[in-house]
Amino acid sequence: MKLKITERYEAVVLELKGNVMGGPEAIEFSETLKKLVAEEKKNIVLDLSDVKFMNSSGLGMMISGLTTVKKDGGQLKLACVTEKIQSLLMITKLITIFENYDSVDEAIKTFDK
């Protein structure tokens, strides 16, 4: 998995690319979120448009990220979820805990100003 960070308007966009499978990548992801929250950057969008595969560890990584951000009063939203990942979220019923948007811009517009 590759992680690219960009700031847009009042939000930070984390682009995940490749296979999301936890492991050392989960540590990098977690540390990145903790750093952003510490910098008062609490509006975060995960762009999943380039995610090819995600296993249960990858899902756990996203749940942990959501918990980290929410605990400090932030919001984490998903954008551009591929069909494969969408069905995974539906099967695991995680679709009910993540806010999910068709585009990054759409997700950014929903943050409290």
C-alpha positions as CSV (number, residue, x, y, z in Angstrom):
1,M,0.0,0.0,0.0
2,K,1.2,3.5,-0.8
3,L,-0.1,6.5,1.2
4,K,-0.3,10.0,-0.3
5,I,-1.3,13.0,1.7
6,T,-2.8,16.2,0.2
7,E,-4.6,19.1,1.9
8,R,-7.6,20.5,0.2
9,Y,-9.7,23.4,1.6
10,E,-10.5,22.5,5.2
11,A,-9.6,18.8,4.8
12,V,-6.8,16.3,4.5
13,V,-7.1,13.7,1.8
14,L,-5.3,10.4,2.3
15,E,-5.0,8.5,-0.9
16,L,-4.5,4.8,-0.4
17,K,-3.1,2.9,-3.4
18,G,-2.6,-0.8,-4.0
19,N,-3.4,-3.6,-1.5
20,V,-4.5,-2.6,2.0
21,M,-3.5,-5.5,4.2
22,G,-2.4,-4.1,7.5
23,G,1.0,-5.0,8.9
24,P,3.7,-2.3,8.8
25,E,1.5,-0.2,6.7
26,A,-1.1,-0.1,9.4
27,I,1.5,1.4,11.8
28,E,2.4,4.1,9.2
29,F,-1.4,4.8,8.6
30,S,-2.0,5.1,12.4
31,E,1.0,7.3,13.0
32,T,-0.1,9.6,10.1
33,L,-3.6,10.0,11.5
34,K,-2.3,10.6,15.1
35,K,0.1,13.3,13.7
36,L,-2.7,15.0,11.7
37,V,-5.1,15.0,14.7
38,A,-2.2,16.5,16.9
39,E,-1.9,19.2,14.3
40,E,-5.6,20.0,14.7
41,K,-6.3,18.6,11.2
42,K,-9.4,16.7,12.0
43,N,-11.3,16.6,8.7
44,I,-10.0,13.5,7.0
45,V,-11.1,11.8,3.7
46,L,-9.8,8.4,2.7
47,D,-9.6,8.2,-1.1
48,L,-10.0,4.5,-1.9
49,S,-10.2,4.9,-5.7
50,D,-6.9,3.1,-6.3
51,V,-7.3,0.3,-3.7
52,K,-7.2,-3.0,-5.5
53,F,-7.7,-5.4,-2.6
54,M,-8.4,-5.2,1.2
55,N,-8.3,-7.9,3.7
56,S,-9.6,-8.1,7.3
57,S,-6.4,-6.5,8.6
58,G,-6.9,-3.6,6.2
59,L,-10.5,-3.2,7.5
60,G,-9.2,-3.2,11.0
61,M,-6.7,-0.5,10.1
62,M,-9.6,1.7,8.8
63,I,-11.7,1.0,11.9
64,S,-8.8,1.9,14.2
65,G,-8.2,5.1,12.2
66,L,-11.9,6.1,12.5
67,T,-11.6,5.5,16.3
68,T,-8.4,7.6,16.6
69,V,-9.9,10.5,14.7
70,K,-13.3,10.5,16.4
71,K,-11.8,10.2,19.8
72,D,-10.2,13.6,19.3
73,G,-13.3,15.2,17.9
74,G,-12.5,14.7,14.2
75,Q,-14.2,13.1,11.3
76,L,-13.0,10.5,8.9
77,K,-15.0,9.8,5.7
78,L,-14.5,7.5,2.8
79,A,-14.5,8.6,-0.9
80,C,-14.4,6.8,-4.3
81,V,-14.9,3.3,-2.8
82,T,-14.5,0.7,-5.5
83,E,-17.2,-1.9,-6.1
84,K,-15.1,-4.7,-4.6
85,I,-14.4,-2.7,-1.4
86,Q,-18.0,-1.5,-1.2
87,S,-19.2,-5.1,-1.2
88,L,-16.7,-6.0,1.5
89,L,-18.0,-3.1,3.6
90,M,-21.6,-4.3,3.1
91,I,-20.8,-7.9,4.0
92,T,-19.1,-6.9,7.2
93,K,-21.8,-4.3,7.9
94,L,-19.0,-1.7,8.3
95,I,-20.9,0.4,5.7
96,T,-23.1,1.5,8.6
97,I,-20.1,3.1,10.6
98,F,-18.3,4.9,7.7
99,E,-19.7,7.9,5.9
100,N,-19.2,7.0,2.2
101,Y,-19.2,9.4,-0.7
102,D,-18.8,9.1,-4.5
103,S,-16.1,11.7,-4.8
104,V,-13.5,13.4,-2.6
105,D,-15.1,16.8,-3.3
106,E,-18.5,15.5,-2.2
107,A,-17.0,14.2,1.1
108,I,-15.1,17.5,1.8
109,K,-18.3,19.5,1.3
110,T,-20.0,17.6,4.2
111,F,-17.5,18.7,6.9
112,D,-18.7,21.2,9.4
113,K,-17.4,24.6,8.6
